[in-house]
Amino acid sequence: MRISEVAQAASVPLTAVKYYQREGLLPPGEKSAPNQTTYDTRHVERVRLVRALLETGGLSVAVTKQVLAVLDADTAPLAEVFAAAQYAMTSSRAQDNGASQESRDRIEGRVSAAGWCSTSDNPGLEAAARALDGLRTIGFDAPDAYLDAYLNAAATAARADVAALHGRQERDAIAELMVVGTVLGDPLFAGLRRLAQQDAMHDLFPVSDHASPAGADIEGAQS
Amino acid sequence: MRISEVAQAASVPLTAVKYYQREGLLPPGEKSAPNQTTYDTRHVERVRLVRALLETGGLSVAVTKQVLAVLDADTAPLAEVFAAAQYAMTSSRAQDNGASQESRDRIEGRVSAAGWCSTSDNPGLEAAARALDGLRTIGFDAPDAYLDAYLNAAATAARADVAALHGRQERDAIAELMVVGTVLGDPLFAGLRRLAQQDAMHDLFPVSDHASPAGADIEGAQS
């Protein structure tokens, strides 16, 4: 098929497909004539995958390229694929190493109290510590109960991530889900947290019940 | 103090502070002489807040500006602040309305089964549905158990978010935590999920125990 048909089959605008191509995110097509290149269903699948990583997952082109390279290296051990997935954080800024030692210690302390087995080079440590630093800029020094709730949430999601891998048999299918599941689990959770917040807010600040004691303090502070 | 002292006090590079200023993210200083403008601790706090939203939270300049405007409108009811926080999704692409109806229905179905009270204009619905669409591009049609694990994780985090608000008395302090907590809870969770995955992987693919039945299928598929 032609490049325009690839775009149509993947439901992705042709300009986006050409952009992926220019950025080296798609494998080359086959020269079928001096002025013609043909593509196949593997290109359609790759276009969909690139779109999911870039647009929905928010990865940069550079990180997407690294992730695809690991996926394409059929001989890469799954441990290496897993490491690539781990480093493909939605926010590439998380790898700046700018978090305070205090916040890193806080996270490591709770992770250790939870009995998790993890290493200090795990990029998640830096990302979580930076978020704690950000919360501290507004004078919110997250208490243990708050951090532990997030740890529990993370453990619940991670168990589901790993359980999903067990549903696949082929190495390539497992590798793909490892990477895409790790990347897209972040926006999936972020979206569901917005929905859960609306529900939790409804319980605590009932719109129709101003006499509720649960919301009294906060409604009193409302201007 | 001078602008360079604001940068130093906030531990943010001067070039970044000047950029925030040029983008209209900082309130103006006070003209103390024809060629001199002075700033105070409120500017230091604002620089830290802007950095947390932009760099750690990954918000765009435009969304950060909207969020600050709501925070600065002292008379805005907390419900409006909450709405602004909800719409300040880490990925602004989440507001494209590009998710499939099928995925939106899937999410609404699980949310309704969980008994959550939420409305269909909640931006989280679109974000979560897009993530599901992305997972489907690699042939992973998330089973109910997977989605429900993420719903549970989101509910756990959202309850902690709301509980944290109850620890604050002043309207401004509540509003600030509503916004910053909503924005930074995403990277906090994302980081902790990387740590939790390492732990969950360790249990299921034990490096030192190749005979483990739990990891057998997947290790067998490894090349």
Interface residues (C-beta under 8 A of the other chain):
Chain A: E45 R48 L49 R51 A52 L53 E55 T56 G57 G58 D74 T75 P77 L78 A79 F82 Q86 M89 T90 S91 R93 A94 I107 V111 W116 C117 S118 T119 N122 P123 G124 L125 E126 A127 A128 A129 R130 A131 L132 D133 G134 L135 T137 I138 G139 F140 A142 P143 A145 Y146 A149 Y150 L151 N152 A153 A154 A155 T156 A157 A158 R159 A160 D161 V162 A163 A164 L165 H166 G167 R168 Q169 E170 R171 A173 I174 E176 L177 V180 G181 T182 L184 G185 D186 P187 L188 F189 A190 G191 L192 R193 R194 L195 A196 Q197 Q198 D199 A200 M201 H202 D203 L204 F205 V207 D217 I218 A221 Q222 S223
Chain B: E45 R48 L49 R51 A52 L53 E55 T56 G57 G58 D74 T75 P77 L78 A79 F82 Q86 M89 T90 S91 R93 A94 I107 V111 W116 C117 S118 T119 N122 P123 G124 L125 E126 A127 A128 A129 R130 A131 L132 D133 G134 L135 T137 I138 G139 F140 A142 P143 A145 Y146 A149 Y150 L151 N152 A153 A154 A155 T156 A157 A158 R159 A160 D161 V162 A163 A164 L165 H166 G167 R168 Q169 E170 R171 A173 I174 E176 L177 V180 G181 T182 L184 G185 D186 P187 L188 F189 A190 G191 L192 R193 R194 L195 A196 Q197 Q198 D199 A200 M201 H202 D203 L204 F205 V207 D217 I218 A221 Q222 S223
